[in-house]
Amino acid sequence: MVCSVGLLVITQKFAYGMLGLQTPIYFIFSVGLYIFAMNYYYKNHIKKLQESIKK
């Protein structure tokens, strides 16, 4: 989790620093996509853990 947040921060710094983006749309989109992906991953991970406990 810490590594993925670090990658998100580095990507944001690159996009706004090196590429010179001025609009917050990229930030909103990328953070929203990150939250969606992490939520999906953790839901599936918890489901797999619960299935292994039941067996």
N, C-alpha and C positions, 0 to 999 in steps of 0.2 A: 504494500500500500504506500509506504513512504517513497519507494522508488518511482511509482507511477505518478505520485504528486510532484516529485522532483522533475520528472520528464515533462509534465504539464507546465510547470513554471518555466522550464528552459525553453519550451516551445513558444510560450507567450512572450518571453523576453526576446527571442529571435524574431518573432513576427512583428512585434511593435518596435524593437530597437533596430535590427538590421534591415528589415523590409520597409520600415517606416509607415506601418498601418496607423491610421488615425481614428478609425471607427471602432466602437466597442462590440460590433456584431460578431466578429471573429471570437472575441473573448467569451461572449454569452453562448455562442454555439458550441465552442470547444468544451467549456465547463459543463454545459448541459449534457453534451454527449458523454463526457467523462463520468458524470453522476449516473446517467442511464446505464452505462457499461458496467460500472462497479456494482450497482444495484442488481443487475442481471447476474453478474458473476457470483455475488454473495448469496443470492437466492438459490441458485443451482448448487453452490458449494454446501450450503446448509442442508438442502434436500438430500444430497448424496451422503452427508454425514449421518442424517437421521435414518436413511435406509440401511446403512452399514450397522447401526446400533440395533435395529430391529431384527437383523439376521442372526 
